[in-house]
């Protein structure tokens, strides 16, 4: 029998109890994994440094994915897909939107507990964006039309858009609720059924979302949520012959594995949203305050844990010194406002895990060893927890690892350029050829 977990939030930002079911959600029911298995979780708040386990969540594998796919396939053929009108699909998505709005505070609290991002950011950005996404696709559900094609008076030709069937969604840990909405919204509005695997590191909001999907009245099997590791549950989704499309957000390495596995069974359609090494280019004539604001948010939002993080900042020579001075001041302000995600003064929280903390510190140490200059940061914040100070490097060159690789943390390099052509060449040729994003 599946279990529930209740977390008592007694913080300045949110007070209350939030309960989630820790099982697998398959065919409209909460079930235990076929072969058992669980994943333990440590709080990203006050106990982050102690390693205290707060709960465990069921971990499914290939057998559980197979059950979920069977349920999704049956629902697609009988109660969803072409059997449910676009207007009805839209109504259910709108109902889900209403429930997200109703439970906005609880979901934001779970997302902060999940990831370590601030409660304020989770509520203002993640929740708002997830609600907007689902509302947008709810509006599209009854507007999916084909077209008639002119031929001759003796013939009629037309096209129509049909769903794939079962869609497998695999989402990352840095924005789990929003990523779930990005996978569920377009899939459900167009008549597909879904098997969703949240990250093994951050399942809480996906589990709460399953409860709201059930409450909204989606037919059994239309949405199935299978927690588990990428190497087991994720791999099973990528290779399952009855899944018509896989949508994945995550690392380049895992994306390659998914693409390969998807081609070995039924040539699935695959959508991959992978990592990056995004540049920000600031010219002399830019709106200085806006450029400073967005460049800072571009790298330090969510503690740098974003695939679009602008970790390479190219600034034209005329404003370079001024920009570096003010950017450093913003980084210092974030350092002074680092702490618990539920402290109202916090603007910079912890990294997701010990593994991620070690990875980021490894890149910082690599930059130091390669001769780059640390303008600010470059070390952990405090003596406990997974807190990394916002870090700014200068004096970098294209061959350095901090300029080549995705760090996925609050670390950036600021580079001076003179001409527009020079900025373009610096942006492109500072990356390895296979990593260039045009």
Residue pairs with C-beta under 8 A, 6 or more apart in sequence:
1 32
2 21
2 22
2 23
2 24
2 30
2 31
2 32
2 58
3 21
3 22
3 23
4 19
4 20
4 21
4 22
5 19
5 20
5 22
5 54
5 55
5 57
6 17
6 18
6 19
7 17
7 18
7 19
7 54
7 55
7 109
7 110
7 113
8 16
8 17
9 15
9 16
9 17
9 18
9 109
9 113
9 342
11 45
11 119
11 340
11 342
11 343
12 342
12 343
12 344
13 109
13 119
13 120
13 342
13 343
13 344
14 105
14 108
14 109
14 119
14 342
16 105
16 106
16 109
18 106
18 109
18 110
18 208
20 110
20 204
20 207
20 208
20 211
21 30
21 207
21 210
21 211
22 55
22 56
22 57
22 58
22 207
23 30
23 31
23 32
23 58
24 30
24 31
24 32
24 33
24 58
24 60
24 64
24 68
24 224
24 225
24 226
24 227
25 31
25 207
25 210
25 213
25 214
25 223
25 224
25 225
25 226
26 64
26 67
26 68
26 71
26 224
26 225
26 226
27 67
27 68
27 71
27 75
27 220
27 221
27 224
28 71
28 214
28 219
28 220
28 221
29 220
31 67
32 58
33 58
33 59
33 60
33 61
33 63
33 64
33 228
34 60
34 61
34 63
34 64
34 67
35 61
35 63
37 58
37 59
37 60
37 61
37 228
38 56
38 57
38 58
38 59
39 56
39 57
39 58
39 59
39 200
39 203
39 227
39 228
39 229
40 53
40 55
40 56
41 53
41 54
41 55
41 56
41 57
42 48
42 51
42 52
42 53
42 54
43 52
43 54
43 113
44 112
44 113
44 114
44 115
44 116
44 341
44 349
44 350
44 352
45 112
45 113
45 340
45 341
45 342
46 340
47 54
48 116
48 350
48 384
48 385
48 386
49 384
49 385
57 203
57 207
57 227
58 227
59 200
59 227
59 228
59 229
59 232
59 233
60 68
60 226
60 227
60 228
60 232
60 233
61 228
61 232
61 233
61 236
62 232
62 233
62 235
62 236
64 226
64 228
64 233
65 195
65 197
65 226
65 228
65 233
65 236
65 237
65 240
66 236
66 240
68 195
68 224
68 226
69 166
69 168
69 195
69 224
69 240
69 242
69 243
70 242
71 220
71 221
71 224
72 166
72 193
72 194
72 195
72 221
72 222
72 224
73 165
73 166
73 193
73 242
74 221
75 193
75 219
75 220
75 221
75 222
76 163
76 165
76 166
76 191
76 192
76 193
76 221
77 83
79 219
79 221
79 222
80 89
80 191
80 192
80 193
80 219
80 221
80 222
81 163
81 165
81 191
81 192
81 193
82 162
82 163
82 191
84 191
84 219
85 142
86 141
86 142
86 143
86 144
86 189
86 191
87 141
87 142
89 141
89 142
89 188
89 189
89 191
90 138
90 139
90 140
90 141
90 142
90 189
91 138
92 188
92 216
92 217
92 218
93 134
93 135
93 137
93 138
93 141
93 185
93 188
93 189
94 135
94 138
95 216
95 217
96 134
96 138
96 212
96 213
96 216
96 218
97 131
97 134
97 135
97 138
99 212
99 215
99 216
100 107
100 127
100 130
100 131
100 134
100 212
101 131
103 208
103 212
104 123
104 127
104 131
105 123
106 208
107 122
107 127
107 177
107 205
107 208
107 209
108 119
108 122
108 123
108 126
108 127
109 119
109 122
109 342
110 204
110 205
110 208
111 117
111 122
111 126
111 127
111 176
111 177
111 204
111 205
112 118
112 119
112 122
112 341
112 342
112 349
113 204
113 341
114 173
114 176
114 202
114 203
114 204
114 205
115 122
115 173
115 174
115 175
115 176
115 202
115 302
115 305
115 352
116 303
116 341
116 349
116 350
116 351
116 352
116 386
117 126
117 302
117 303
117 341
117 349
118 341
118 342
118 346
118 347
118 348
118 349
119 341
119 342
120 344
121 301
121 302
122 177
122 341
126 175
126 177
126 178
127 177
129 178
129 181
130 177
130 178
130 180
130 181
131 181
133 178
133 181
133 182
133 185
134 181
134 184
134 185
136 185
137 185
137 186
137 188
137 189
138 185
138 189
140 189
140 190
141 188
141 189
141 190
144 161
144 189
144 190
145 160
145 161
146 158
146 159
146 160
146 161
147 158
147 159
148 156
148 157
148 158
149 157
149 158
149 159
151 157
161 190
162 191
163 190
163 191
163 192
164 192
164 244
164 245
164 269
165 192
165 193
165 242
165 243
165 244
166 192
166 193
166 194
166 195
166 242
166 243
166 244
167 183
167 187
167 192
167 193
167 194
167 195
167 243
167 244
167 245
167 246
167 247
168 194
168 195
168 196
168 197
168 237
168 238
168 240
168 243
168 245
168 246
168 247
169 180
169 183
169 184
169 187
169 194
169 195
169 196
169 197
169 246
169 247
169 248
170 196
170 197
170 230
170 234
170 237
170 238
170 246
170 247
170 248
170 249
170 250
170 258
171 179
171 180
171 182
171 183
171 196
171 197
171 198
171 199
171 206
171 249
171 250
172 179
172 199
172 249
172 250
173 199
173 201
173 202
173 352
174 302
174 305
174 306
174 307
174 352
174 408
175 302
175 306
176 198
176 199
176 202
176 203
176 204
176 205
176 206
177 205
177 206
177 209
179 249
180 196
180 198
180 205
180 206
180 209
182 249
183 194
183 196
183 247
183 249
184 194
184 196
184 223
187 193
187 194
187 247
188 194
188 218
188 222
188 223
192 244
192 245
193 221
193 222
193 223
193 224
194 222
194 223
194 224
195 224
195 225
195 226
195 237
195 243
196 206
196 223
196 224
196 225
196 226
197 225
197 226
197 227
197 228
197 230
197 233
197 234
197 237
198 205
198 206
198 207
198 225
198 227
200 227
200 228
200 229
200 230
201 352
201 353
202 352
203 227
206 225
206 227
207 225
207 227
209 225
210 223
210 225
213 223
226 233
227 233
228 234
230 250
230 254
234 254
234 258
235 257
235 261
237 243
237 246
238 246
238 248
238 257
238 258
238 261
238 262
238 268
239 261
239 262
239 264
239 265
240 265
241 265
241 266
242 266
243 266
243 268
244 266
244 268
244 269
245 268
245 269
245 270
245 271
246 258
246 262
246 268
246 269
246 270
246 271
247 270
247 271
248 254
248 255
248 258
248 270
248 271
248 272
248 273
249 273
249 274
249 307
250 273
250 274
251 274
251 275
252 274
252 275
255 272
255 274
258 270
258 272
259 270
259 272
262 268
262 270
273 307
274 307
275 307
275 406
275 408
276 307
276 308
276 309
276 406
276 437
277 311
277 312
277 404
277 405
277 406
277 431
277 435
277 437
278 298
278 308
278 309
278 310
278 311
278 312
278 437
279 310
279 312
279 313
279 314
279 427
280 294
280 295
280 298
280 299
280 310
280 312
280 313
280 314
281 314
281 417
281 423
281 427
282 291
282 295
282 313
282 314
282 315
282 316
282 319
282 323
283 316
283 420
284 316
284 317
284 318
284 319
286 319
288 319
288 322
288 323
291 323
292 323
292 326
292 327
292 330
295 310
295 313
295 327
296 327
296 330
296 331
298 308
298 309
298 310
299 309
299 310
299 311
299 313
299 410
299 411
299 412
300 330
300 331
300 334
300 348
300 390
300 410
301 309
303 348
303 349
303 350
303 351
303 388
303 409
303 410
304 311
304 360
304 407
304 408
304 409
304 410
304 411
305 351
305 352
305 356
305 408
305 409
306 408
307 406
309 406
309 407
309 408
310 412
311 402
311 406
311 407
311 411
311 412
311 413
312 403
312 412
312 413
312 415
312 427
312 430
313 327
313 412
313 413
313 414
313 415
314 415
314 416
314 417
314 423
314 426
314 427
315 323
315 324
315 414
315 415
315 416
315 417
316 416
316 417
316 418
316 423
317 416
317 417
317 418
320 414
320 416
323 414
324 375
324 392
324 394
324 414
327 392
327 414
328 375
328 376
328 392
331 376
331 377
331 389
331 390
331 391
331 392
332 376
333 347
334 347
334 348
334 390
334 410
335 348
335 376
335 377
335 381
335 389
335 390
337 345
337 346
337 347
337 348
338 346
338 347
338 348
338 349
338 381
338 382
338 387
338 389
339 345
339 346
339 348
339 349
339 387
340 346
340 349
341 349
341 350
348 387
348 390
348 410
349 387
350 357
350 385
350 386
350 387
351 357
351 360
351 386
351 387
351 388
351 409
352 386
353 386
354 386
356 386
356 408
356 409
357 380
357 386
357 388
359 407
359 408
359 409
360 388
360 407
360 408
360 409
360 410
360 411
361 380
361 388
363 401
363 402
363 405
363 407
363 409
363 411
364 374
364 377
364 378
364 379
364 388
364 391
364 402
364 411
366 400
366 401
366 402
367 374
367 393
367 396
367 400
367 401
367 402
367 411
367 413
368 374
368 378
370 399
370 400
370 401
370 402
371 395
372 393
372 394
372 395
372 396
372 400
372 402
372 413
373 393
373 394
373 395
374 391
374 392
374 393
375 392
375 393
375 394
375 414
376 389
376 390
376 391
376 392
377 388
377 389
377 390
377 391
377 392
377 410
377 411
378 389
378 391
379 388
379 389
380 387
380 388
380 389
381 387
381 388
381 389
388 409
388 410
388 411
389 410
390 410
391 410
391 411
391 412
392 412
392 413
392 414
393 402
393 411
393 412
393 413
393 414
394 413
394 414
394 415
396 402
396 403
396 413
396 415
397 403
398 404
398 426
398 429
398 430
398 431
400 413
402 411
402 413
403 413
403 430
403 431
404 430
404 431
404 432
404 435
415 426
417 423
417 426
428 436
428 438
431 437
